[in-house]
């Protein structure tokens, strides 16, 4: 027997205030408006820019420098010879206005493989940031789906609760007619009215839960909290045949958070090499062109612009720095060990999550036929009790008990179907894709 979902209209009767929403619509809106994903995109931009920064450091750097300096007055450097008739002469005249223009270029030739490893580390870090973004997107999608199906369940509970109220209202009307005909007592009416009050209370609770679920979904989708949503998705009870082993293997292969942790391990390995680069000599080439007034390389100095140039190779190496290089290497190795352990923990957590989600899905699948049987049995019980009541073999309490059992069976059916949808969402999240 197949039971179809009915849809209870939103509490606001104005159709203009109601927004029809499919599951895909909810995903498109939520993912498109998410601030968390927006932050993730900016992190990706920053990581890509870091790669560009490291790459730029290995290319020739060209700088231009200029400036003007006004000096205070000092006595000139004058030399007098100890010979009769000689005139003192100035060796270093005082030049108060100094102008500097310098164009320089530098190119690292060998850095102990530091720049190469820095670039590789930045690339791994950027890829890890992409995987982190995919993880955030997966988690947000899962949360939207869970909230969507929670709203579907809440609306179905409203439908069932409203059905119970309508049924009891009909009973109240029927038993009042029987009382007028002398076929029912006041106590029978009171029993039905008590049941009706309880059903109306359950309906109010169901509507409140529906509104709370709707507000939660609106908040996640960044819609006005009072937006009335008409969820249109119908649960799909069909589940593909999948094995637990295949699900675990698939999760290990494609889970974005595991990819991110593995990329961080690779980045940590290159950071160890970066730290070890300080043990090697650093070699760079440089060249500069000067156009200064006065140019200090020209003696005696003169107040005019003169051009000079210089080029060469510079080699530097740390001979002793009190264990700084060793400390940096140990620090990088410790951070690598942390990243490796974190990756192993992530892998173990994923395996457990997949196993738990798979078990929940199997349990949800097994519950559905039980609820179908329960509904059939409850419907048959209602039919039998009504027939007995018509022939005088049953009382109103028997009818109320049978109909209450039917309402409960229908609610269990709704719960089981939505539990299956939520279990599928959890399993899809645990493996990182659709099943």
C-alpha positions in Angstrom: 0.0 0.0 0.0 1.3 3.4 -0.9 0.6 6.5 1.1 1.0 9.9 -0.5 2.0 13.1 1.2 -0.6 15.9 1.4 0.4 19.5 1.8 -1.2 21.8 4.4 -1.5 25.4 3.4 0.5 28.0 5.1 -1.0 29.7 8.1 -1.1 33.0 6.3 -4.0 32.9 3.9 -2.6 35.5 1.6 -1.1 33.6 -1.3 1.2 36.6 -2.1 3.0 35.9 1.1 3.7 32.3 0.3 6.7 31.2 -1.6 6.8 27.8 -3.4 10.1 26.2 -2.7 11.6 23.0 -4.1 14.7 21.4 -2.5 16.9 22.5 -5.4 15.5 26.1 -5.0 16.4 26.0 -1.4 20.0 24.8 -2.2 20.4 27.5 -4.9 19.2 30.3 -2.6 21.2 29.1 0.4 24.4 28.5 -1.4 24.1 31.7 -3.3 23.5 33.9 -0.3 25.8 32.2 2.3 28.2 34.6 4.0 30.3 31.6 5.1 30.9 30.6 1.5 31.6 34.2 0.6 34.3 34.2 3.3 35.6 30.9 1.8 35.9 32.5 -1.6 37.9 35.4 -0.2 40.2 32.9 1.6 40.8 31.2 -1.8 41.6 34.6 -3.4 44.1 35.2 -0.6 45.7 31.8 -1.0 46.1 32.3 -4.7 47.6 35.7 -4.1 50.1 34.1 -1.8 51.2 31.8 -4.6 51.7 34.8 -6.8 53.7 36.5 -4.1 56.0 33.6 -3.7 56.5 33.2 -7.4 57.3 36.9 -7.7 60.1 36.6 -5.1 62.0 34.3 -7.4 62.0 36.8 -10.3 64.3 39.8 -10.8 63.4 42.8 -8.7 63.9 46.3 -10.2 63.9 49.3 -7.9 64.2 53.1 -8.5 65.3 55.4 -5.8 65.6 59.2 -5.9 66.0 61.9 -3.3 67.2 65.4 -2.5 69.3 66.4 0.6 70.2 70.0 1.7 73.3 70.0 3.9 74.5 72.5 6.4 77.4 74.8 5.7 80.9 73.4 6.7 84.4 74.6 6.0 85.8 73.3 2.7 88.8 70.9 2.7 91.7 73.3 1.7 95.3 72.2 1.5 98.2 74.7 1.7 101.7 73.7 0.6 104.7 74.7 2.7 106.4 76.4 -0.2 106.9 80.1 -0.7 104.6 81.6 -3.4 102.1 78.6 -3.4 98.4 79.2 -3.3 96.1 77.1 -1.1 93.8 74.9 -3.1 90.5 73.2 -2.4 90.4 69.3 -2.5 86.8 68.8 -1.3 84.6 71.7 -2.0 81.4 72.2 0.0 78.3 71.1 -2.1 75.2 71.9 -0.1 72.6 70.4 -2.6 72.8 66.6 -3.1 70.6 64.8 -5.6 70.4 61.0 -5.8 68.9 58.8 -8.6 69.5 55.1 -8.4 68.2 52.2 -10.5 69.0 48.8 -9.1 68.2 45.2 -10.0 68.6 41.9 -8.0 68.1 38.3 -8.9 68.4 35.4 -6.5 70.5 32.6 -8.0 70.5 30.0 -5.3 68.6 30.0 -2.0 69.1 26.5 -0.9 65.9 25.5 -2.7 64.0 27.8 -0.3 62.0 29.7 -3.0 61.1 26.5 -4.9 59.8 24.9 -1.8 58.0 28.0 -0.6 56.1 28.1 -3.9 55.2 24.4 -3.7 54.0 24.9 -0.1 51.9 27.9 -1.2 50.3 25.8 -4.0 49.4 23.0 -1.6 48.0 25.5 0.9 45.9 27.1 -1.9 44.6 23.7 -3.0 43.8 22.9 0.6 41.8 26.1 0.8 39.8 25.0 -2.3 39.0 21.7 -0.5 38.0 23.6 2.6 35.6 25.6 0.5 34.1 22.4 -0.9 33.8 21.1 2.7 31.9 24.2 3.8 29.7 23.9 0.8 29.0 20.3 1.5 28.1 21.0 5.2 25.9 23.9 4.2 24.1 21.8 1.6 23.5 19.1 4.2 22.1 21.6 6.7 19.7 23.1 4.2 18.5 19.6 3.2 18.0 18.6 6.9 16.1 21.8 7.6 14.0 21.4 4.4 12.9 17.9 5.3 12.3 18.9 8.9 9.8 21.5 7.5 8.2 18.8 5.3 7.8 16.6 8.4 6.3 19.4 10.5 3.8 20.3 7.7 2.8 16.6 7.5 2.3 16.4 11.2 0.0 19.4 10.8 -2.0 17.6 8.1 -2.4 14.5 10.3 -3.3 16.6 13.4 -5.9 18.5 11.4 -7.3 15.3 10.1 -7.7 14.1 13.7 -9.5 17.3 14.7 -11.9 17.1 11.8 -12.6 13.5 12.6 -13.4 14.2 16.2 -15.5 17.2 15.3 -17.6 14.9 13.2 -17.9 12.5 16.1 -19.1 15.3 18.4 -21.8 16.2 15.9 -22.8 12.6 15.4 -23.0 11.8 19.1 -25.0 15.0 19.8 -27.5 13.7 17.3 -27.6 10.3 19.1 -28.1 12.0 22.4 -31.1 13.9 21.1 -32.5 10.5 19.9 -31.8 9.0 23.4 -29.1 6.7 22.1 -26.2 8.3 23.8 -25.4 9.8 27.2 -23.8 13.0 28.3 -20.7 11.2 29.4 -20.2 10.0 25.8 -20.3 13.5 24.6 -17.8 14.6 27.2 -15.4 11.9 26.3 -15.3 12.9 22.7 -15.0 16.6 23.6 -12.0 15.9 25.8 -10.4 14.0 22.9 -11.2 16.9 20.6 -9.6 19.4 23.0 -6.5 17.2 23.1 -6.4 17.0 19.3 -6.8 20.7 18.9 -3.9 21.2 21.4 -1.8 18.8 19.3 -2.7 20.8 16.2 -1.6 24.0 17.7 1.7 22.4 18.8 2.2 21.0 15.3 1.6 24.4 13.7 4.0 26.0 16.1 6.6 23.4 15.3 6.0 24.1 11.6 6.5 27.8 12.0 9.7 27.2 14.0 11.0 24.9 11.3 10.1 27.5 8.6 11.9 30.2 10.5 15.0 28.1 10.8 15.0 27.4 7.1 14.4 31.1 6.3 17.3 32.1 8.5 19.7 29.7 6.7 18.5 30.8 3.3 18.8 34.5 4.4 15.1 35.1 3.6 12.8 37.3 5.8 12.0 35.2 8.9 8.2 35.6 8.3 8.4 34.3 4.7 5.8 31.5 4.3 7.3 28.6 2.5 5.3 26.0 0.5 7.8 23.1 0.3 6.9 21.0 -2.7 9.5 18.2 -2.6 8.0 14.7 -2.2 10.2 12.2 -0.3 11.7 9.4 -2.4 11.6 6.0 -0.7 13.8 4.4 -3.3 17.4 3.9 -2.1 20.1 2.5 -4.5 21.7 -0.8 -3.4 25.1 0.2 -2.0 27.5 -1.6 0.2 29.2 -0.2 3.3 32.6 -1.0 2.0 32.1 0.9 -1.2 30.7 3.9 0.7 33.8 4.0 2.9 36.1 3.7 -0.1 34.3 6.5 -1.9 34.4 8.7 1.2 38.2 8.2 1.6 38.6 9.0 -2.1 36.5 12.2 -2.4 35.8 13.7 1.1 37.0 17.4 0.7 38.1 17.7 4.4 40.4 14.6 4.0 41.8 16.1 0.8 42.5 19.3 2.7 44.3 17.5 5.5 46.4 15.5 3.0 47.3 18.7 1.2 48.4 20.3 4.5 50.7 17.3 5.1 52.3 18.0 1.7 52.6 21.7 2.6 54.2 20.7 5.9 56.7 18.5 4.1 57.8 21.4 1.9 58.0 23.7 5.0 60.5 21.4 6.5 62.6 21.8 3.3 62.1 25.6 3.6 63.5 25.6 7.1 66.4 23.4 6.0 67.3 25.8 3.2 69.0 28.1 5.8 71.8 25.6 6.1 72.9 26.4 2.5 74.6 29.5 1.1 72.5 32.2 -0.4 73.7 33.5 -3.7 72.3 36.5 -5.6 73.3 38.8 -8.5 72.8 42.5 -8.4 73.3 45.6 -10.7 72.8 49.3 -10.1 73.0 52.5 -12.1 73.6 55.8 -10.3 73.0 59.3 -11.6 73.9 61.6 -8.7 74.9 65.2 -8.0 77.5 65.0 -6.7 78.5 61.4 -7.5 80.7 60.3 -4.6 82.7 58.0 -6.8 84.2 60.9 -8.6 87.0 62.8 -6.8 87.1 65.7 -6.3 83.4 66.0 -5.9 81.7 68.4 -8.2 78.2 70.0 -8.3 76.9 68.2 -11.4 75.1 65.0 -12.4 77.5 62.1 -13.2 76.6 58.5 -14.0 78.2 55.4 -12.6 77.2 51.7 -12.4 78.1 48.6 -10.5 77.3 44.8 -10.8 78.3 41.7 -9.0 77.4 38.5 -7.1 76.8 38.3 -3.4 77.2 35.2 -1.3 76.1 34.9 2.3 75.9 32.0 4.7 75.1 31.6 8.4 78.2 30.4 10.2 76.8 30.6 13.7 73.4 31.9 15.0 73.0 30.0 18.2 71.0 27.1 16.8 68.4 29.3 15.1 68.4 27.1 11.9 68.2 23.9 13.9 65.2 25.3 16.0 63.4 26.4 12.9 63.9 22.9 11.3 62.6 21.2 14.5 59.6 23.5 14.6 58.7 22.7 11.0 59.1 18.9 11.6 56.8 19.1 14.7 54.2 21.0 12.6 54.4 18.3 9.9 53.9 15.6 12.6 50.8 17.4 13.8 49.4 17.6 10.3 50.0 13.9 9.7 48.2 13.0 12.9 45.4 15.3 12.1 45.0 13.7 8.7 44.9 10.2 10.2 42.3 11.4 12.7 40.2 12.9 9.9 40.3 9.6 8.0 39.3 7.6 11.1 36.4 10.0 11.8 35.2 9.7 8.2 35.1 6.0 8.4 33.1 6.1 11.6 30.7 8.7 10.2 30.0 6.7 7.1 29.4 3.5 9.1 27.0 5.3 11.5 25.1 7.1 8.6 24.9 3.8 6.7 23.4 2.0 9.7 20.9 4.8 10.3 19.8 4.6 6.7 19.3 0.8 6.9 17.3 1.2 10.0 15.1 3.9 8.4 14.5 1.6 5.4 13.5 -1.3 7.7 11.0 1.0 9.6 8.9 2.0 6.6 7.2 -1.4 5.8 6.5 -1.7 9.5 4.6 1.6 9.5 2.7 0.6 6.4 1.6 -2.6 8.0 0.7 -0.7 11.1 -1.5 1.7 9.1 -3.3 -1.2 7.4 -4.0 -2.8 10.7 -5.2 0.4 12.3 -7.5 1.1 9.3 -8.9 -2.4 9.5 -9.4 -2.0 13.3 -11.3 1.3 12.7 -13.5 -0.4 10.1 -14.3 -3.4 12.5 -15.0 -1.1 15.5 -17.3 1.1 13.4 -19.2 -2.0 12.2 -19.5 -3.2 15.8 -20.6 0.2 17.0 -23.3 0.3 14.3 -24.6 -3.1 15.6 -24.4 -2.0 19.2 -21.4 -4.3 20.0 -19.0 -1.4 20.7 -19.0 1.9 22.5 -17.7 5.3 21.4 -14.5 4.9 23.5 -13.6 1.9 21.3 -13.9 4.0 18.2 -11.8 6.8 19.7 -9.1 4.3 20.7 -9.0 2.8 17.2 -8.9 6.2 15.5 -6.2 7.4 17.9 -4.1 4.4 17.0 -4.6 5.1 13.3 -3.5 8.7 13.7 -0.4 7.6 15.6 0.4 5.0 12.9 0.1 7.8 10.2 2.5 10.0 12.3 4.9 7.1 12.6 4.7 6.7 8.8 5.6 10.4 8.3 8.4 10.1 10.8 9.8 7.0 9.1 9.8 8.5 5.6 11.5 11.8 6.7 13.9 9.8 8.8 14.9 8.0 5.6 15.4 11.2 3.8 17.5 12.6 6.6 19.5 9.4 6.8 20.3 9.7 3.1 21.4 13.3 3.6 23.7 12.3 6.4 25.1 9.4 4.3 25.7 11.7 1.3 27.5 14.2 3.6 29.6 11.5 5.1 30.8 10.2 1.7 31.0 13.7 0.2 28.6 13.1 -2.7 25.2 11.6 -3.7 24.7 7.9 -3.1 
